[in-house]
Amino acid sequence: MGYLAIVDRGYRGSLEAQFFDALYGVRMFAAQLGGIDLLLRGTSVTAALRPTGDVPQVTLGSEPVALSADPRSAISGLTGNGATVYVDAGSLADLGLGPEAVLPGCAVLDTTELAVRWAGYEQVWFL
Amino acid sequence: MPVAADRRMWDLLLVLTAPPHVDDSLTTVLRLSRAMLDTGRTVRVWACGYNTMLTQETLAPVKPVNLLDTTGSYPSAAGVIRDMIDTHRGRFGWIVCTACSAERGAGRHIEQVRLRSDARLAATISAASRTLYIGGA
């Protein structure tokens, strides 16, 4: 039992959101609810990718765009607190990526297998 | 005989109707604006729809506190827009559509932006060498 949060879309406003993105919400709510598992689908799977070299910084002219969100550290923060982070295999494949591309501690599963797991949660949220 | 008044021409007008907090349209518009400004050109943004919420006077120049990093300070969109206008005085303009603003109850705006009725959109387009419409409202 517990909570499962599903995030389907990444990149929802770098400049206006900054730290205040969907994963920030998951981390804040998880602290209040005793934990939330996370399922990344669609473009949001990029939050769980291992960095390959330097992570490019979004800039405004020569300056960084404020302090843009750090999705990898959000994912590591969740797994570090014992949450399960699932990554949809089909969404990764759509980007030409496989399970080896994701951060340690994340579980890459088939879309149908992930849907079957919803029943194991008290609540499933779509963020 | 009517005489056309000299009208200032801007190099680029960006009409932004794509709402914020949905995708990276606002970020792209500001990045494109800044890239134009850095090459010496002039840019105006026409902010429509929910973008009119971004420059309200009641918004602080910084975002609400990040509870996972309480020492951090993050500029609000209003703060970023205000600084861009102040830094590029006369070369970067931000127009707020009064109809969209009134529709959303966004009454008072930071002093750096200009309020303009949607009835003047065509005139604003004709005062720019080029217009890009970033749709998605």
Contacts between the chains, C-beta under 8 A, distances in Angstrom:
chain1	res1	chain2	res2	distance
A	11	B	23	6.2
A	11	B	24	5.2
A	12	B	21	6.1
A	12	B	22	5.9
A	12	B	23	6.3
A	12	B	24	7.9
A	13	B	20	5.5
A	13	B	21	4.7
A	13	B	22	6.7
A	13	B	23	6.9
A	13	B	24	6.4
A	13	B	26	6.3
A	13	B	27	6.8
A	14	B	24	5.5
A	14	B	27	4.4
A	15	B	26	5.9
A	15	B	27	4.3
A	15	B	30	6.2
A	15	B	77	6.3
A	15	B	80	6.4
A	16	B	20	4.6
A	16	B	21	5.7
A	16	B	26	5.7
A	16	B	27	7.7
A	16	B	54	6.9
A	16	B	77	4.7
A	17	B	21	6.3
A	18	B	63	6.4
A	18	B	74	4.9
A	19	B	63	7.8
A	19	B	66	4.7
A	19	B	68	7.3
A	19	B	69	7.1
A	19	B	72	7.2
A	19	B	74	6.2
A	20	B	63	6.6
A	20	B	64	7.6
A	20	B	66	7.5
A	24	B	66	7.7
A	24	B	68	7.0
A	27	B	68	6.5
A	28	B	67	6.5
A	28	B	68	7.6
A	58	B	27	6.8
A	58	B	31	7.6
A	59	B	31	7.4
A	60	B	30	5.9
A	60	B	31	5.8
A	60	B	34	5.0
A	60	B	80	7.3
A	60	B	84	7.9
A	61	B	34	4.1
A	61	B	35	7.1
A	61	B	37	7.3
A	61	B	38	5.3
A	62	B	38	7.8
A	65	B	27	6.4
A	65	B	31	7.6
A	66	B	74	5.6
A	66	B	75	5.3
A	66	B	80	6.9
A	67	B	72	6.4
A	67	B	74	5.5
A	77	B	68	7.9
